Amino acid sequence: MIACDDLIALVRAYNPKTNAKLISAAYDYGRAAHEGQFRQSGEPYFTHPVAVAAILTQQKLDDATIITALLHDTIEDTKASYGEVAETFGREIADLVDGVTKLTKLQLSSTETQQAENFRKLLMAMSKDLRVILVKLADRLHNMRTIRAMKHEKQVQKARETMDIFAPLAGRMGMQWMREELEDLAFKVLNPEGRQSILRRFVTLQSDSGDVIERITSDMRTELAQAGVEAEVFGRAKKPYSIWRKMQEKGVGFSRLSDIYGFRIITRSDDACYRALGAIHRRWRAVPGRFKDYISQPKSNGYRSIHTTVSGRDGKRVEVQIRTQQMHDVAEAGVAAHWSYRDGVRSENPFAVDPAKWLAGLTEQFTSEEDHEDFLEAVKLEMYTDKVFCFTPKGEVVKLPRGATPIDFAYAIHTRIGNACVGAKIDGMRVPLWTRIKNGQSVEITTAEGQTPQATWLEIAATGKAKTAIRRALREVDRERFIKLGWELARSAFEHVGRKATDKALDAAAKQLRLPDRDEVLARLGSAEMSAREVVKAIYPDLVPPDGDTVAWERAVIGLAAGQSFERATCCQPLPGERIVGITWRGRGVVVHAIDCERLADFEDQPDRWVDLHWHAGKHKAVYPVTLDITMGNDAGVLGRICTLIGEQKANISDLRFVDRKPDFYRVSVDLELRDAEHLHTVVSALEAETDVASVERRRNASADHTAGAETRREAVGL
C-alpha cells in the first residue's frame, strides 16, 4: 500500500501548493473507517482507495478529487455519514463522495430498459460534477487490475460491464489510454485464449523481423531533423484487444493485418505539426482515406491531433498521430484536463473544454429520446463512434458519426427535412441515400411534399436521432396494420401459456412495461420492437422461466465430464435429434455445435478440444431457439395466418423481424422455440403447405462467434 507521504509526494510533483494536511487527514480518516475490512485478495480494503487516488495523480487532478478517491467508499461501506464528511472535509468533497456512492449503487449490468434508465442516471450524476465519474473510472480501473481475486462469474459480469459501459465512456471523455487499458483488462477475462494468441504472434513477429518500432522511430526522427522540425517521436504496438477488434471487423487473420503499430510525434507548435506531416508523407506513402485533421476540426471533448496512416518498411502500414504538447495533455486527460495542474498552477490549457458545456451538449442529444431502447441506442452510438465533419450548402459544419448517410444528415438538420427526403447530392453529384459521408464533403438534401420515411431507411441510418424519427413516423403510418399483427402475435403467445390475450391483460402489460395503452403494446409487437415473450412475462412472470434453467439444461446433453457446463452454439443452433459435438473453451465449459456446422473447421487442428456428445433420448420441452427466414405474399391477413399456423404446431414465436418489404411480398425472420429436429420439420412442412408462403429456410450463421464482444447465452429449458 502506498504510504501517505508517498501519495502526497505524487501530488506535490505537479502541484507544490497542495494542501498536504487535508490529504493526510483524509488518508487517516479513510484508513480508520475501513479498519478490519478486507478485499477478496485478503489485502486490507484501504489499499484500494489509496490505489485509486494514485491513479488520479497520473492525471494531475486537484486536491478535492484526490481526497474524494481516498474517501469514495466510506459513506457506502463504513459508519461514516455525509454530514460527518462534510463537517470534516467540506461540502464540496462530501458532495463528490456522495456522488460516487450513488454511481456505485447503479446496477449497470441489466436488461436494456433498465440499462437505458441507468444511463440517464449516470448522465444526471455526471451533470452535477464531472469529477464524480473520473473517480468512478479510476475505481473501475483498479478493480479490473485486481479482478483475478473474484469468482469467475463475477469477473465475467464486471468485464462485460467494463467493455460495454466504462471503457467507451472513458474514450468519449477523451481518456484514450484508460479506455485501451480497460478494454484490454476486460478482454483478458472474456477471451484469454484470444489475447494470448495475439501476444504469441507479437513475440514471433519480433523474433522474425527484429525491433520494428525502434527502426521506424529512428527513421522518423531522421526525416524530421532533415526537415528542420523539432519534435519527439514515440512508437508502440497496439493493445491486444485493439488488434483483435480489427481482425474481427476486417475478417482477416493476424498475419494479414498491417496497421498494428502506432507512432506519436509531439511538436513545439501548430505549424510544426503540418511541417511534420509533410516530412512523413514525403518519406512514406500515405494510405488513401486514412487522414484526419482534428486540429482544424477538433472533437467535442477538446481532442486535437493529426492522424495519418502510411506504408512503412516492407509495405507494413503504421498509424501516425501528430500534435503539440498542449494537445497531447488534453489527449491524455480528456475532459479531466480542466482540473489538472501543470508546473504547480491550475492548467490553463487552451484546448481543454469546459466540462459543463461538454456535458450539456452530450445530454442535449439524448433528452429528445422518449423510448428507452431508442435512448440506449443513441447513447451507445454517441460513445462508440468517431465523428465525420461535413457541410451544408451554406458552409455550416454538421457533426455525424462515422458511417453516417444523407438520411442522418437530413435528420440532423431537422426532423421535417428528414421525413420529406427524396434524394441527396454530395459535392454536387447525385448519390444514393445509403452513401457513406466522408470528412469535408458538402451535402445537399432534396425534399418533396407527401414523402414519408421508408422502412428500409432504418438499415441505412446510423444515428439514434434519425432511427428514432423514422420509427416514430413508421409507427404512425403503419400503426393500424401493426396493431392487427401485434394482436395475432399476442394471442398466440398467451395461448402458449394457457391464457387469453384479453383487453384487461394487455392493459396490465402496458402498465408493467410503462407504455401508455394496450394499442401501443400491440403496435410495438407488430413492428418487432418488442417480443411477445416480453409481454407475457410482464404479467405472468411465473409462466415464463428465466434464461439459465441449468438443472433441466444439464440433463439435455450426455457426454460431459462431471460438473462441466456448456452452451448451445448460436451459429448453428443445434436441436435435439441432430448429431452434435462439443468444443471446450477455457473458463467457459463446452460449446455444443451441430456436426455439420461450418465453424467446426476452425478447430480441425485442435483435436484435444473436441468432445463427443449426444442428446438425451427423453422428450424435450419447446425451448430451443431456431431462426427461420420466410418469404410470403404481401396480402391482407397473410402474416396473421402464418403466426396462427405456427401456434397450432405448438411452437412459440419469441421474436419477429421484417427483413424486406416489397409491394408483392414480405420477407421476415422469425425466432421460434422448438422441442427438437422433428418439431422443426413439422413446422416447416406446415408453412410450406401454405399457398401464400413462397419459401422457408432455416438460418444458420457461420460467422457467429463465441469470443469476447459476441453475445452468448445459456438457453433456458422452459417456455
N, C-alpha and C positions, 0 to 999 in steps of 0.2 A: 504494500500500500504506500502511495506517495505521502511523505511527511508534510505537515502543514507548511514548514519553512520552504520546502522544495516547491510546493504549489504556489506560494507567494512569489518565489523567485521566477517562476514561469510567467506570472502576470507582470511582475516588475520589469521583465526583459523588454516588454513593449509598452508598458505604462508605469514609468517611475513614480508617478503621483498616486498610485493605487492606495486605497485605504486598507493597509495591511492588518490593522487592528480589527476591522469589521470582518475581513475574510477569516482571520484567526478565530474570532468569536463564533462565526458560523461553522467553522470546522469543528470546534469543541462542542458546540450545540448539537450538530448532526451526529457526531460520534457518540455522545451521551444518549441521544434519543434512540439510536439504533443498537445500543448496548444489549448483548445477548441474542441478537438476530444474526442469522447466517444465510448465505446463499446456497444454492443447490450443490455447488462445488465444495462446500464446507468452509469457505473463507468467511470472515466477518462481513456482514452486509454492508458496512460503511465503506468497504473498498470500492463498491460500485458508484456511489455518488461522487467520491473523490476522482475516480477514473473519468466520469462524465465531465466533471469540472476541468480536468486536464485536457480532454478533447476540445473543449470550448476555448481553452487558452491558445490552441493552434490557430483559431480564427481571430485571435486578438480582441476578444469581446470585453465589454465593460464589467466593472465590479459587480453590478446588480445581477448580471447573467451568471457570472461565476458563483456567486453566493446562492442564487436560485438552484444551481446544479447541486451544490452541497446539501441543500435542504429539500430537494424536489420530492422526496418520498416521506418526509416527516409528517405532514398533515394526514396522509393516507394510511401509513403503516405504523405510526407511533402514537403516543399520547399527546403529541404537540397539537395545538389548535391554531386556527387562523389568527385569532386575537393575540395569542402569545407570540407568534412570529411577527405580527405587525408591531406589537409593542417593543420587541427586542431589536428588529432589523428595519422597521419602517413599512409603511403601507405599500410602497412600490414593490418591494421584494415579496411581501405577503401575497399581493395580487398575482405576481408571477408564479409563485409556488402553488397557489390555489388553481391557477390556470392549467399548470402541468398536471395537477391531481385530477382535474376534470377530464383532460385529454386521456389520461391513463385509464379512466373508467369506461371510455368508449369501447364497445365490443366491435372492432372493425372487421373481424372475420365472421361474416354473417350472410344472410340472403341478400339479393340485390336491392330489394326495397329497403331493408334495414341499413344496408351499406350506404345507399344514397342519402338516407337521413343522417347517418353518421358523418358523411362528407359535409353535409350542411353544418352540422355541429362543429366539425373540425374548422371550417372556414369562419364560423362565428367566434370560436375560441381564438383563432389567429387574429381576427379583426381587432381584438382588444389590445394585444401587444404581440407582435410577431416573434419576440424573443421566447415566448412560450413554446413555439414549435421548434425553435433552434435547440432548446434544452431537450425536448422530446426526441428529436432526431439524434442528438448525441447519446441520449439514453438508449435508444434502439441500436445504435451502432455498437456500443459497449456490450449490450445484451447479445447481439449477434456474434461478437468476437468471442464470447464465453458461452455460446449456446450448447456446446458439447456436454455440459453438465445436466442438461434437461433430458427428459424422456423423449424417445424418438417421435412419438405422436405430437408432442408439444413443439419439438424442433420443426417439424413439417408445417404445423399451423403458423408458427411465428415466421418461418422462412417465406411462406406464400404471402402472408400479410405484408412482409417487408418488400417482396418483389412487386406486389400489386399496388401498394399504397405509399410506403415511406421512401423507397428508392426513387420512384418518379416524382414524388413531392420534393425531395432534395434536389433533383435535377431541374424541376420547374423553378425552384428558388435560386438556381444558378450555382449550387454547390456540386459541381460535376464530380469532384474527387470523392465526395461522400456517396453520391449515387453509385459510382462504379464499385466502391468497396462494399456497400450494402448489397448490390446485385451479386457480386462475387461470393460473398459470405452466404447468401441465400442459395445461390447456385450450388455451393459446396454441400448443402444439406439436401436439396431437391434432386440433384443429379451428380452424385460424387464420381460415378464412373465416367461420365462425360467430361467432367472437369479434369480428372486425372489423365484421361486420354489426350486432351489438348495440351496439358503440361508436358506429357511424354513427347508429344510431337515437337514442342518447342525445344526440348533438350536434344532430340535427334537433329532438328534443323540447325541448331547452333553447332553441333559437332560436325555436321556436314559442310556448313558454309562459314564457320567462324563467327566472330562478333560483328554481325551486320550493323548493329546500332552504332558501335564505335566508329566503323568505317564511314558510314553515311554522315554521322555527326561531324567527323573531321573534314569530309568533303564540303559540307555546308559552310563550316567556319572559314575554309579557304576561299570559297566563292564570295562570301560576304565581305571578307577582308579585301579581296581584289576589287570589289565594288565600292569600297570605302564606307561600308555600313558597320557601325559599331553595335554589336549585339551578342547575346548569349544564346547558345543552342543546346537543347536538351532532347534526348531521344528515349523511347521506352517501347517495350512490347505491350500490346493491348491486353486488357484483362481477359481471363478465360471465358467469362460469360459473354463479353462483347464479341469474341471470336465465335463462340457457339451460336449466338444470335444471328450473326452474319451468315454462318453456314446454313442455318435454317431458312433465313429469308431468301438466300440465293439458290438453295438446294444443291450445294456443292460440298465436296469434302475438303478437309484441311489443306491438302496438297494443291488444290485449285484455288484457294483463297489467297489473294495477293496483298491486300492492304491490311497487314497485321501489325505494322509498326507505325508509331506516331511520333512526330517531332514538333518541338515548340521553339520558336525564335522570339526572344524578348529584346526589343529595340529601345532606343532612347527617345523617339518622337514618332508622331503620326506619319510624318513624311518618310522617316526611315523604314516604316512598315511597308510602304509601297515600293521603296527602292529595294528592300529585301525581297519582296515578291518578284520584282523584275529580275533580280540576280538568280533566284531559284528557277524561274521559268526559262531563263537563258541557258542554264546548265542542264535542266531536266525537262522532259516533255510533259506538258500539262495534260491531265486527263479531262476530256470534254464533259461538261455538265457537273463537274465536281468542285466548282469555285463558288465561294460565298463571301460577300463583303459585309460583315456585321459591324464594321467601323462606320460606314456611311449609312447603314440601316441597322441600328442596334436592336437587340431583343428587348422585350418589355421589362425584363429583370435587370437591365443595365449592361448586359453582356456585349462586349465589343471585341472583335478579332477578325482576322482574315483567314479563311480556310481554303486550302487548295490540296489537290491530290496530284502527284507527279509519278512518272515511271522512273524508278531508281535503278540500282545495279541489277543486272540480269533480267531486266524487264519487270522487276517487282515494284508494285505500287506502294507508295508511302504517303500518309497524310501529314500535312504541314499546317501548323497554326502560327500566325504572326501577330504580335500585339506588343504594346508598351507595358512598362512595369505597372502603371496605374490600372491599365486594362486587365492585366494579369491578376492584380489584387482583387478586383471585382469578380473575375472569372473563378477565383479560388473560393471567395467568401460569399459570392452572390448577393442576395438582398441583405445578408448579415453584415456586409461591408459598411452599412450605415452606422453601426455601433462600434466598429473596430478602431483600434488605436494604431498610430504609426509614429515612431520616434518620440513617444511619450505624450502625444497630444491626440485628441479625438480626430480621426482621419477626416479630411475634407476632400475626399476623392471626388473629382467632378463627374465621374461615371457612375457613382453609387446612386441608386434610385431611392426615392422617398418610399419607405415601406408602406405608409398609409395609402399613397396614391397607387402603388403597385397592387396592393390587396383590394383596393376599391375597384380597380379595373378588372381584377380576376373575378371577384364576387358578382360584379355587374353582369358578366356574361351568363351567370347561372340563375339570376333572380327571375328571369322570364320563363324558366322551365317549370311547368306546372306538374308534370308527371315525374314520378320517382325514377323510372327507368330512363327517361329522356335526360333527366338531370345527371344521373350517373354516367351516361354515355358522353354528355358534354364535358363533365369533369375529366374523364379518362382521356378524351380526345385532346383537351387543353393541356394535360400534364404529359402525355406521352409523345406528342408530335412536335416536330420542329416547324418553323414558320417559313412561308414564302411571302414576298412583298410584291404586289402588283399595283397597277394604276388604273384609275378611271379615265375616260377620255379627257377629263378636265385636269388630269395630273395629280389627283388626290391619291394618297397611299392607302391601300387596303391590305391588312394582315390576314393571312389564312394559313391553316395547317398544310404541311407538305402533303401532296396528293389531292389538293382541292381542285374542283372543277368550276366551269362557269356557273353551274347551278349554285354552288356555295357562294360564289362572288355575288350573284344576283340577290340571294337572301341576306348577304352581309350588308348590301346597300339598303334594302327594305323588303319586308315580307311581301308587300304588294308587287314589287318588281319580280321577286322570285316566283310567285304564283302565276304571273302572267308571262313568264319567259317562254319564248318560242325559238330562240336562236342566239348565237353569240359570235363575235369576231375577236380574235386575238391578234394584236399587232396589225389590224386592218384586214385580216384574212378570215373568211367564214370557216368555223370549225364545229365538229360535233360537240354536243353538250357533255360528253364523257371525257373530253380532252383534259389532261392534267396541266394546270397552270404552273409556269416556271417563274423564277425570280426575275423581276424587272419587266415583265410583259404588261402590255396595255390591253384591257378587256372592255368590250362594249357589248351590252345586252340588248337584244331586240324583244319587244313585248307586243302582245296583241290582246284586244278585248275578247272576253269569252274563253280565254285559255285557262285551263286548270291543271294542277300538278298531276303527273302520271305516276303510277305505282313503281315503274322502273327507275324513277328518279332516286328512290331510296337506296338503290345499289350504286348510283352514280355519285350521290352526295357524300361528302367526307366530314362535314361539320355537324355538331349537335344541333345548332340553331336551324340549319337547313332541314335536317331529318325531322326535327320536331314540327316545323311548319308544314312540311309535306304530309306527315302523318295526320296532323290536325285537319288539313284540307281534305285528305282522302277519307278521313272518318266522316266528314260532313257529306261528301259526295256519295259515298258508298254505305252510309250508316244503316239505311233500311235493309240493304242486302246483307250486311254483316250481322245485323241483329237476327235475321232469319237463320243464317248459317250458325250463329252462336247458339241459338235455341236448339238446333239439331245436335250440336256437339255437347251441350249441357245435358240434354235429355238422355243421350247415350251414356254419358259419364255417370249420371245419377243412377240410372238403371243398373249400371255395372256394380254398384254397391248396395242395390236393393232399395233405393229411394226414388222419389219423384222430383223432377225439377219444377216445383210449383212457384208461383209468384212470390209467396211468402219466403220460400227457401232462397230464392235469388235475391230478394231484398235483404235477407240476413247476410248473404255472401257479400253483397255490395257494402254493407256496413262494416263487416270484418276487414274487407280489402280497402276501406277508406275511399270508395268510389261513390259518386253522387246518387246513382239509382241502378236498378237491375238492367235497364236498357244499356247503360254504359258497360256493365259486366258482359252482356251478350255481344255488344259491338266489339269489345276487345277480344272476346273469344273468336268471333268470326273473322277478325283481321289478323289473327295469330299473334297478337301482342300478349296474350295470356293463355295458359294451358287450362284445359278442363280439369285436370288434376288439382291445380291450384284452387279452383273454385270449390270443388268438392271438399278439399282439405280445410278450407276456410270455415266450414260449418260442421263437417263431420271428420275431425282430425283422427278420431279413433278408428275410423274405417279405412284410412289411408296410412299404412305403416310407413315410418320414416325410412330413408335410404340406410342401408347397412344392417339389415336383419341377419347378423352374422351366423347365428345358430342354424337357421334354415339354409343359408347360403353355403355353409361349410359342409352340409350333408349332400349338396348337389353334385359335387365332383369327387371322384375316387382316384387315389394315386398320389396324394400329397403326404409329405412327412408330417409327423405329429407336431401340432402347433403351427404349421406352415399356413400363412394367409395367402390369398390370391385375389386377383381382379379379372374381370372379363374384358378382353381387348375391345376397344372402341372402333378399331379399324375394320374388323371382320364380323363383329357381333355374333359369336358362335352361339348356337342353340342346342338344347338337349336333343339327342338323336343324331347330331353331326359328329364326325370324328374330330377330336381335339388334341392339342399338345400344349405343354406349358413352357414358358421361358422364365428363368429365375432372374430376379433383379435384387441387388444388394440393398437391404433395408426396406424392401417393398414386397417381398414374397414372390409369388408366381403370377405372371400374366398369361391368361388362357386364350389361345388362338385357335381358329378353325384350321384343320390340317392343310387346306389349300390357300391359306392367307398369303398374299404376296409379301407381307412384311417379314415372314419367316426366312426369306432369302438373305436378310441382313445378318442372320445368326448361323449361317451354314458352317462358318469356320470356328464356331464356339460350341461344340457338341456337349461340353460339360454343363451347359446351361439348360439343356433340353430335359423336360420331364414328361414321361409317358402318362397320359391321363385319359379317363373316360367318364361319361356322365353316369350319375346314379340311375339305376333301372326303374325307380319308382316314378309315380306321377308327379309332375312339376306344376307349380302354380303359374299363372299367366303374368309373369313379372319381368321377362327378358326383353329389353328394348330392341326393336328391329325397325329400320327405316325403309319405307317403300316410296318410289317415285311413280306417281300415277298421272297419266295423261288422259283427260276426259273432255267430252264435249261441253261447250260453253252455252248451256241451255238452262232455263229456269228449273230449279229443283234437283238438278243432277248431283250437285255436291251433297245436298241433304240426303239423297238416296244412297250415295256411297257411304256416308257416315252411318246411316241406319244399317246398311248391309254388313259393315264391319262389326257393328254392335251385335248383330244377330249371330255372328260367328264367335261370340264371347271374347272378343278382343277389345282392349281398351285403347282409345286414342289419347296419347299423352301430349302430343303436340302436332300442329299442322301449319305448314308454311307454303305460301304461294311462291313458286319458283318463276313462273311466267304466266302472263295473262295476254291472250290474243282474242280477237273478235270471234274466232271459231272454236277455240279450245282453252282449257286451263292445264297447267302442269303444276302439281302440288307435291310436296314432300311430307309424308305422314309418318310420325313416330308411333309405333304400336307396341303394346306389351303382350307378348305371346308365351305359350307354355313350352313349345318345342318345335322341331322342324315339321312335324306332321300338322301342327296347328297353322304354321306359316303356309304350308301347301293348301290347306283348306281355305284360308283367307284369300290367297292369290287366285285360286280356282274360282271362287265366288265372284271376285272382282272381274276376272277376265270374261266371265259369262255375262256380265252386264253390257248391254248393247252400246251404252254411251261411253264406255271405257275403251280407249284406243290401245293403251299399253300399261303394263305393271312391271316394274323392275325393282329388285332388291338392291339397295345401295350399299356398297362396300367401299370404304375409303382407305386405300393402301398408304396414303401419306399421313394418316393419323398416327400420332406419336405418343409415347409414354414417358418422355423425358421432361425436364423442368419447363414450366410455362405451358405445357399441354394439359388440358383438363382430363383427369381420370377420376372415376368414381366407382365405388363398390356397388353393384346392382342389388337392389332390395328384393327380398322374397316376400311378397305381399301383394298389394293391389298392383 
